[in-house]
Amino acid sequence: MTLLEIKKLSVTFGGVRALDNVDLELEAGTLTGLIGPNGAGKTTFIDAVTGMVESRGQVLFGGADISHDAPHQRAAKGLLRTFQTLELFEDLTVEQNLLAAAEQTGWWQFISDAVRRGGPTPANTVVNQSLELVGLSDERRRLPAELSHGQRRLVGLARALAAGPKLLLLDEPAAGLDSNESLILGQQIRAIAETGVTVLLVDHDMSLMLDVCEVITVLDFGKIIACGSPQQIQDDPAVVAAYLGKVAQQP
């Protein structure tokens, strides 16, 4: 089943077309990668899909047109993202950071709080599951400043999970990680996808992308130039010329 369908998605900044009539479909439950050179439009694509920049074209989510929905409306429907810059609540524990994402506020919550007689709340259950999934259950009482950079990245991932995504867009979650931390992150992302959450992963760590993604789409100058399995992408001359060849030349 197609969960996300993008039709002719375009974004223009001044005279620069950051996205140029991009078409893309994500099947429910898949783990898809999005790669490309710096400035190719990867983060802009995530921004446009989540409603954070003005765009043209259609964004269909679960068959419904959400092209004109605000970011919070898209998030409420299960379309969630992470950001390149990791910002946690430094004065809250890991668990409290997740609770901030999981708790649903509204008039009914006050009634629920008044009549509750102990036991785990739905939000607590979600937080516990999210922490377990990323391997941070033992760190729940610690403050973010007490964690390694890799663990902080996992907290950001768990916080997005706690909000209950159907589709999770990950914007360079491996930024700043060493090879071992990146390996652990890849294992956690794969575990998330195995729960049924659809994942779109954007990152420059090609070892991570080729290892965990089922399908990889390649952007260059705002246009999709290839889409296929990791092996097909590695063998595609256009991709090698536009991106992989440049990566290989880096020290």
Protein Blocks (a to p, Z undefined) as FASTA:
>chain_A
ZZbdcehiacdehjacfbghiacdddehiacddeddehilpmmmmmmmnopaccedjdde
ehiacklpcfklmmmnopacddfbacddfkbcfklmmmmmmpccdfklmmmmmmpggjjd
fklmmmmmmmmmnopmmmmmpcfklpcfklmmmmmmmmmmmnopabdcdehklgoiafkl
mmmmmmmmmmmmmnopacddddfblklmmmmpmbdcddeehiafbdcdfklmmmmmklmm
mmmmmmmmpZZ
